[in-house]
């Protein structure tokens, strides 16, 4: 049974963490610092939403340039709503998990058309928007609208599981951890509290070699007291990822144009640009030979590239051929322009395997 902490203990934990955050918070482009907040500055809901969507399963350092790019291209949510979807996908290329980009566009359109360009200010209202789940709705509600919403990401899971030495393995322990986060989240400064928990997990309470001596919870942490913080959170044994096989075909004309095509909107890498490949999926292998090439040519084997997705590993045999421009499924794009295309990382790997300098001078 989960016992509720006395209110005085919850308040003390929040005060310790917020005091630490006031001195040691990370400076992030989408964040309003504690000092700025004291002057009355508020976080922009568009900035918070955009950053939180980008940060899902992606590091802060990887997100920063994409966040800056999106704000330069589309300074407001209504600008993003009006943008061509292909432009959004191209700007997102390389950030991964492309369903996020498709949902980003749908959500922006919903905010613009159904809410007059203004984000709802409650968890329930935010959760009703396309692509926004429990985590993002809580984060935007707390950080942008000062709602007492319990925000839980991987960093928060780690901090709380160690603080209370929750020894049930993930993901089954998530409800227990979430209940503790609900208890701890204060009515005052809930957004700063949420960001403080994330910062603590990212900089101090790290997965390996946590800096416990610097942690504001060190005198309260049950895992620290037992000398085994790295044992938490407990995780269920991982299953080996299946390996899928396929082939990718890099067809280049004498004028330096490469054959590209657009994937269907649904499924893995939906709506993104690709070179012709065989019909691999997360469950099935595709063809591995030139028998599956998009057009007849003297195809040359260029080696294999490997890309790890969330649920499987893909190994693509790469083939290259010099061809005459022909009418086919797709379009011919100058190699010099590849940087403007919505090519996911796995396709960039395949192209680079066949044309090593393909992206050396491509515009970003």
N, C-alpha and C positions, 0 to 999 in steps of 0.2 A: 504494500500500500504506500502511496506517495504522501508523505507528511508535508503540510504547508508550513513554510517558515514563518516565525513570528514577524509581524510588520516591522519591528525595530531592527531585526536582522536584515530584512530585505532592504530597508532604507540605508543601513550602514554599508551594505555591499554596493548599492548604487552610488552613494556618496564617494566611496573609495575610488570606484571606477571613473566617475566623472571628474574627480579631482586629478586623477592620472591623465585623463584625456585632455583636460585643459592645458596641461604642460607638454604632452607628448603626442598629440594627434598628428596624423599625416596630412600634409598639404596636397589636396587633390583638386583638379580643375573643376569638378562638379560640386565641390563641397563648400559650404559656408563655415568658416572657422568659428570657434567659440567666441573669440574677441569680436569678430564682425557681427555675430548673432546678438551680442550684448548691445550693439548700437541699433538693433532693430532690423538688420538685413535678414531676409528670408531666402531659403533655398528655392530655386526655380524648379517647379514640378517637372517640366520638360527635361531639364538637365538630369534630375535624379532618375526619372524613368528611363531615359536614354542610357545613362551609365549603368543602371542596374540590369537592363536587358543585355548590354554588351558584356558585363562582368560575369554572367552566368557561365561557369565552367571555363573561364578565361582570366588570365592574370591582369592585375592593374597596369603593369608596364606595357602589356600588349594592347590594352584598351585605350590608353591615353592618346596615341596618334589618331585612332579611329574616331574617338569622341571629338577631337579638334576638327577633323575632316568633316564630320557630319554637321557640326555647328557652323562651319564656314559655308558649306553648301546649302544647309537648311537651318537658319537661325531659330525658327520657331516650329512648333508642331504643325501649324497650318502649312508652312513651307514644305515640310516633309510629306504631309498628306497630298500635296499637289504635285509632288515629284513623280516622274515616270518610274515605274517599278524596276525597269532594267537599270536605271541610274542608281537606284538604291542598292540593288544586288551587286552592281559593279563596285560601289563604294565599300560594301561590306566584304568583298572578296578577300580571303585570307584569314578572316576572323573565325571562320568555322561555324558549325551548328547552324546551317543556313535557314532552317525553319524560323529561327529568331528574326532574321531579316524580313521574311515574308510576313510574320506576325507584327513586326514593328510597323510596317507600312499599313497593315490593316487597322492596327490600333490607332495610329495617327489619323487615318481617315475617319474612324469612329469618333475620336475626340473632336475633330474639325466639324463634322457634319451633324453629330448628335448632341454635342455639348458646347457648341460655339467656340471651339478652340481652347476650352478651359477644362483641365483635368478634374474629375470628381475628387472630393476631399475626404472620402471615407474608404475603408477597406472594401466594403461591399460594393460601392460604386466603382472602384478601381478594378475589382475582380471581375466585374461584368464586361470589361473591355476585352477585345480579342487578344490572346496571347499573354494575359496577365494572370498569374496564379497566386497561390497563398503567399509565397515569399515576396514577390515584387509588389503586390498590393500592400502588404504590411510595411515594406521598406519605404515606399513612396508616401504612405499615410503618415508614418512616424517622422520621416526626415523632412518632407516637404510641407506637411500640414499639422505637425505636432500632435498627432493622435497617439494615444497610449496603446500602440500596437506592438506585439511581440514579434521581433524579427529574428529569424533563425536561418543562417547559412552554414556552410561547413566549418568556418572559423568559430562561430558561436557554438555549434555542436561540440567542438573540441574543448573549448573553454569550460562549458557547463558540465560536460561529462567528467572532466578532471576535477572541477571544483567540488562535485558531489560524489566522485568515484562511482559513477553509474556503470556497473559491470555487465549489463545486458548488451548483447551485440547489436550493432546497427545492421539493417535499418529498423529492426523491431523496437529499439529503444527510443526512437524519435518522439513518440508521444510523451514519454517520461521527461525527456530533455525539454521538449516544448513547454510542458507544464511548469518546469523550473524557470524557463525564460519568461513565461507569463507572470509568475510570482515576482521576479526580479525587476521587470520593466517598470520604472517610476512614472508617475503622472506628470512630473516636471521634467522637461528636457528628454522626452522619450527618443527623439531623433538622435540627439547626441549620445544617448546611452547605447542605441543600436550601433552607431558608427564606432563608438568606443569598444564595444564587444568585438566588432570586426577587426579593428586596429590591433587590439590585444592579441587576438588569434593570429593575425598576419605577422606581427613583429616580435611578440614576446612568447606567447603560448603556441609555439610552432610545432609541427608534427614531430620533428627530430630536434634533440638538444634544446628544449625550451629554456629561456633565460629566466628561470623561476626566481632568482634573487632580485630581479627588477619588477616582478609582478605585483600589482596592488592587492591581489588575492592570496599572496603566498602564505599568510598566517591563517587563512580560512580554507585553503585547498586540501581536500582529503587525499587526493592523489599525491601531492607534494609531501604531505605528512607521512605517507606510506612509501616514499622514495621511488615511486614508479609512474610518473606522469606520462611517459611515452607509451604505457600500456593502454591508455585511453585516447580516444574512444575505442572500445572493443569492436572489431569488425568481423563479420562472417567471412569464412574462407572464400577467396575469389575463385571463380571458375575460369579455366583456360579459355582464351578467346579463340573462336574458330578462325581458320585461315581461308580466305576466298581468293580465287585466281581469275585473271582476265587478261585482256590485251588492249593496248592503246595504239592508235595509228596516227602518225605525224606526217601528213601529206603537205609538201611544200612545192610551190610553182617556181619557175625560173625567175619570176619577178619578186620573189620573196613573200608570197602570200601563203597562209596556212589555213587548212580546212577546219572550221569550227562549227558547232551546232549547239542548240539550246536544249537542255534536259526538260522533261515534262515538269509541271509545277508541283506535283505531289511526290512524296517519297524522298529518299536520301538525295541531298544536293539539288532538290527541286528548284527549277527555274534558273539554275546556274548555267554558265557556258562550259562546254567541254570539247575536247578533241574526240573524234569517233572512237568508241570503245565497244567491246563485246558486252553482252547483256548480263553482267555480273550483278548480284544483289547481296544483301547481308546474309541471305540463306542459300544462294546458289552460285556456283562458279559460272563464268562466261567462257567463250571459246578462247583458245590460246594460240591459234595459228593465223597465217595470212589468208586462210580460207574465209575468214570473217571480215576481211578488209573492206572499206567503204567503196573502193574502186580498184580496178586491176592496175598493177604497177610492179616494178622490181623492188619489193619490200626488203629492207635490210634490218636484221635484228640489232637492237641497240642496248640490250640488257634489260634489267628488271628494276622497278621501283616499288617500294613498300610504303604503305600508309596505314596508320592505325586509327580506326574509327572507335566510337564508344563501345560497340558490341562485337566488333570483328576486326581482323587484320586483312588488308587487301594487298595482293602482290600482282602488279601489272607488268606483263611482258610488253616492251615498247618496240615498235617497228617504225622505220622512217623510209620515205620514198620521195624522189623528185618526180613530179607529175605535171602534166599540162592541165591548165584550168578547165574544169568541166562543170556541167550542170549536175548538181547532186543535192542530197539532203544536207542543208546547212548553208554556210557562206564562207567566202575567202577573205581573210583578214590579214593585212600586212603585219609581218612579224614585229615591226617597229611599234605597232600600236597595241601589242598584247597587254601592256600595263593598264589599258583603259577598259579591258574586258572583265566580266564577272567570272573569272576563273578561280575555282577553289584550289587549295594547296595541292591536292593530289594531282590535278591536271597540270599545274605549274611544274611539279616534279617530273611528270611524264614528258612534257615539252622540253624541259631543261636536259633530260637524259638524251634526247635526240638532237637538240640544238643548244649546246651549253651556254651560249651567250644570248639566248633569246630575250632575256629580261634585263640585260646589262644596261641598255639605253632606252628601255620602254618607259613612257611616261607613267607616273603613279596617279 
